[in-house]
Amino acid sequence: MQDIKLLSEIDNFTTSGDIRMLYLSRPDCGVCVALIPKVEEMIKEFSGMETRYVDLDKLPEAAGKFSIFTIPGILVFVQGKETIRKARYVSIDELHDEIARYYNLLNS
């Protein structure tokens, strides 16, 4: 998962494709560190879906921009609009099913 270092990169990324995911967290968050490999493995099923990692220690403005009050924050954008938001305790199966619904609509 590539890092985003500038706030302007977020806007360009989220609006540049059909389906995009942002993973917002901090390196010292135990839940975040444990969850990220599961998310990366799960999204392999969705070809064409790109993801980016936002380190909130390096880019704290992103938390304000998206009203992130707890981490990890997972935001999925479909055609530039936020459609899925998950935070803290994330069910990978539930996230997968929600993404699959939009992915299948876009690719049918």
N, C-alpha and C positions, 0 to 999 in steps of 0.2 A: 504494500500500500504506500503510495507516494505521499510525501508531506506537502502541506500547503503552508507557505511562510508569510504571505501577504493577504490582507483582507480583500483586496481587489481580485486576487486569484480565485477566491471562493465564488464570487458572482460570475466570473467567466466560466468556471468549471460547472456550476450548477445549471447554467443555461445553454451549455454547448452540446447537449446530447439528449436523447430520449429518456434515459434513466441513469441517475447518478446517486452515489451515496457519500455522505460525509460521516466520518467517525471522529467525534470530538472527545478528547480525554486529556489526562495528564500522566506523565511517565511514572509517578509514584502511586498511582491508583491500582490497587491489587485486582479489583474486579475488572478494570479496563484491560490490564495486561493479560488476564486469564481469558477474557472474552474475544480479544482481537484475532487470535488464530482460528477460532471457531467461525467467526464472521468471514474471514478470508477464505476458509475452506468452503463455506456455504455458498458464497457468491461465484465460485468457479462454475457453477451450473448455469449462470446467466451470462452467456457470451455477449459482449458489447456493453455490459454494465461496468462503468468505471467507478472506482472508489478513491477517496483521499482521506488522509489522516490530518487532523488539526490538533496540534499540541497547544493546549490552552495556557500553558506556562509561557510559551513563546508568543502566542497570539491571543491574549485575554479578551480583546475586542470582539472576537468571534462569539464568545459566550453571551455578551450583551446583544450582539446582532441577532442571535437566534433564541434569546431568552433561555439559555441553558443554565439550570440551577443545580443539577446533579449530573454526575458523569458515571459511566460513559453516556454520551448522547449520540444516537444514530439517527441521521436525517436522510430520507430518501426523497429525491426530487424526480418527478415525472414531467417531462417537457417543461422544465424550469419552475415547476410549482412543487412546494413541499407537500408530500402526500402521506408519508409515514414518519412518525416520530416515536422513538423508543428511548428510554433512559433507565439508568441504574440496573435494575434486574430485568434482563432481556431474555426472552425465550427464543432460542434460535429457530425452533420449529415454527413458532408463530410468525417471526420475522420472515422466514423463508416463504411461508404460505401467502403472506401479504405482498411480498415482492413478486412472487410467481403470478399472482392475479393480474397485476399491472403489466408484467413482462409478457404474459401470454396475450393480453389485449393488444399490446403494441406490436407483437410479432405474429398476429394471426391473419 
